[in-house]
Amino acid sequence: MNYGFIGFGNLAKAVYQGLKDEPNINFGYFSRHKKEVEIPFFESAKSLAEFADVLWLAIKPQDLAGILEQLQPLDLSGKVIVSPVAGKSIAFIEKYLGTDPIIVRIMPNLAIAYKKSVTAFATNHPGLEQTEHIYEILGKLGKAVKLDENGFDLFTSVFGSGPAFILSFIQIFKNKMREFDLPGSLLDELLLELTQGTTIYFAQNQKDFSIEELIKNITSKGGTTQAGLDYYRNHEIGKLFEGVLEAAKNRSIEMSKD
Ligand SMILES: NC(=O)c1ccc[n+]([C@@H]2O[C@H](COP(=O)([O-])OP(=O)(O)OC[C@H]3O[C@@H](n4cnc5c(N)ncnc54)[C@H](OP(=O)(O)O)[C@@H]3O)[C@@H](O)[C@H]2O)c1
């Protein structure tokens, strides 16, 4: 099976890193500039498309139309086109390529490199062997979920942009900890331990307890956590944070109109 990346930036590199040890997959890429990487470079979208059974459209939304124009005259029968492009629907791609080509729209995040992405999946040809192959591969790269395309904007906000939002939250902790006068790298290590410890606590108990219960278990009445959580609730910080998710979702909706 040959996988070809059109564009070899952050996302394509992450997908490649997650998949490079899979047996029976060969890789190649085409991008504006040749890169110092271990997989072969193809000189054009056409030559990459000839090589690839699966073509990953790993380019920015504003570059998608130009690439689709290059793919338009090519014979894509039997190939799968995988698009992680935020805000661009299967119908948008079909406008250029028609409805015959097999198109899979996905929304992964960068943790795909560590096989820890949460990835949404939708296709115009459900049930085909080729589309199920992609779904299985995504399952090896974390958790994959089949989702109606209407849900992609919210999913993009929560799971595509989510790592950046969670890191922004951790950054608040880090800024506060600067009062300790410890080196930044040590602060990062401590915060990593905190987040890993929290994640393990969540993972170990998630089947038996709700998130609310897990919070309650570390909150003693009248204690420090209680004081912090009271502030959090009284100032409706959760609601404020929902605004972040809403803004990202709305941007995804806007981008689908470009
Ligand atoms: N990054 C994420 O966390 C993430 C998560 C989910 C979805 N996505 C989606 O994945 C897509 C790619 O994102 P990214 O972060 O990987 O972007 P990126 O790092 O900017 O990479 C884009 C790549 O596209 C190439 N490119 C642009 N125009 C081209 C053209 N006309 N012909 C050939 N190659 C072209 C660039 O080539 P050069 O390097 O040669 O300039 C670059 O390698 C986006 O649509 C985004 O919505 C990203």
The ligand as an SDF file (V2000), in Angstrom:
LIG
                    3D

 48 52  0  0  0  0  0  0  0  0999 V2000
   -1.5330   20.9730   12.6050 N   0  0  0  0  0  0  0  0  0  0  0  0
   -2.5490   20.3910   13.2310 C   0  0  0  0  0  0  0  0  0  0  0  0
   -2.5460   20.1560   14.4500 O   0  0  0  0  0  0  0  0  0  0  0  0
   -3.7700   19.9570   12.4430 C   0  0  0  0  0  0  0  0  0  0  0  0
   -4.7920   19.2290   13.1030 C   0  0  0  0  0  0  0  0  0  0  0  0
   -5.8980   18.8490   12.3440 C   0  0  0  0  0  0  0  0  0  0  0  0
   -6.0030   19.1830   11.0090 C   0  0  0  0  0  0  0  0  0  0  0  0
   -5.0160   19.8890   10.4090 N   0  0  0  0  0  0  0  0  0  0  0  0
   -5.1590   20.2630    9.0000 C   0  0  0  0  0  0  0  0  0  0  0  0
   -4.0480   19.7280    8.3020 O   0  0  0  0  0  0  0  0  0  0  0  0
   -3.7220   20.6000    7.2160 C   0  0  0  0  0  0  0  0  0  0  0  0
   -2.2210   20.8270    7.2190 C   0  0  0  0  0  0  0  0  0  0  0  0
   -1.8440   21.5230    8.4010 O   0  0  0  0  0  0  0  0  0  0  0  0
   -0.3200   21.6700    8.8330 P   0  0  0  0  0  0  0  0  0  0  0  0
   -0.3410   22.1840   10.2290 O   0  0  0  0  0  0  0  0  0  0  0  0
    0.4150   20.4110    8.5340 O   0  0  0  0  0  0  0  0  0  0  0  0
    0.1600   22.8200    7.8120 O   0  0  0  0  0  0  0  0  0  0  0  0
    1.6550   23.2170    7.4480 P   0  0  0  0  0  0  0  0  0  0  0  0
    2.6000   22.7720    8.5020 O   0  0  0  0  0  0  0  0  0  0  0  0
    1.6160   24.6640    7.0580 O   0  0  0  0  0  0  0  0  0  0  0  0
    1.9750   22.3610    6.1340 O   0  0  0  0  0  0  0  0  0  0  0  0
    1.3740   22.6380    4.9070 C   0  0  0  0  0  0  0  0  0  0  0  0
    2.1560   21.9420    3.8180 C   0  0  0  0  0  0  0  0  0  0  0  0
    1.4790   22.2070    2.5850 O   0  0  0  0  0  0  0  0  0  0  0  0
    2.4610   22.4470    1.5990 C   0  0  0  0  0  0  0  0  0  0  0  0
    1.8670   23.2070    0.4950 N   0  0  0  0  0  0  0  0  0  0  0  0
    1.1890   24.3620    0.5450 C   0  0  0  0  0  0  0  0  0  0  0  0
    0.7980   24.7430   -0.6830 N   0  0  0  0  0  0  0  0  0  0  0  0
    1.2250   23.7970   -1.5260 C   0  0  0  0  0  0  0  0  0  0  0  0
    1.1350   23.6150   -2.9070 C   0  0  0  0  0  0  0  0  0  0  0  0
    0.4860   24.4910   -3.6880 N   0  0  0  0  0  0  0  0  0  0  0  0
    1.6950   22.5220   -3.4470 N   0  0  0  0  0  0  0  0  0  0  0  0
    2.3370   21.6220   -2.6720 C   0  0  0  0  0  0  0  0  0  0  0  0
    2.4670   21.7340   -1.3460 N   0  0  0  0  0  0  0  0  0  0  0  0
    1.9080   22.8060   -0.7780 C   0  0  0  0  0  0  0  0  0  0  0  0
    3.5440   23.2020    2.3120 C   0  0  0  0  0  0  0  0  0  0  0  0
    4.7200   23.0840    1.5550 O   0  0  0  0  0  0  0  0  0  0  0  0
    6.1110   23.8000    1.9370 P   0  0  0  0  0  0  0  0  0  0  0  0
    6.4850   23.2620    3.2780 O   0  0  0  0  0  0  0  0  0  0  0  0
    7.0180   23.3200    0.8870 O   0  0  0  0  0  0  0  0  0  0  0  0
    5.8270   25.2600    1.9380 O   0  0  0  0  0  0  0  0  0  0  0  0
    3.5840   22.4480    3.6500 C   0  0  0  0  0  0  0  0  0  0  0  0
    4.4650   21.3380    3.5790 O   0  0  0  0  0  0  0  0  0  0  0  0
   -4.5230   21.8870    7.4100 C   0  0  0  0  0  0  0  0  0  0  0  0
   -5.5460   21.9450    6.4290 O   0  0  0  0  0  0  0  0  0  0  0  0
   -5.1230   21.7750    8.7750 C   0  0  0  0  0  0  0  0  0  0  0  0
   -6.4340   22.3040    8.8370 O   0  0  0  0  0  0  0  0  0  0  0  0
   -3.8910   20.2820   11.0960 C   0  0  0  0  0  0  0  0  0  0  0  0
  1  2  1  0
  2  3  2  0
  2  4  1  0
  4  5  1  0
  4 48  2  0
  5  6  2  0
  6  7  1  0
  7  8  2  0
  8  9  1  0
  8 48  1  0
  9 10  1  0
  9 46  1  0
 10 11  1  0
 11 12  1  0
 11 44  1  0
 12 13  1  0
 13 14  1  0
 14 15  2  0
 14 16  1  0
 14 17  1  0
 17 18  1  0
 18 19  2  0
 18 20  1  0
 18 21  1  0
 21 22  1  0
 22 23  1  0
 23 24  1  0
 23 42  1  0
 24 25  1  0
 25 26  1  0
 25 36  1  0
 26 27  1  0
 26 35  1  0
 27 28  2  0
 28 29  1  0
 29 30  1  0
 29 35  2  0
 30 31  1  0
 30 32  2  0
 32 33  1  0
 33 34  2  0
 34 35  1  0
 36 37  1  0
 36 42  1  0
 37 38  1  0
 38 39  2  0
 38 40  1  0
 38 41  1  0
 42 43  1  0
 44 45  1  0
 44 46  1  0
 46 47  1  0
M  CHG  2   8   1  16  -1
M  END
$$$$
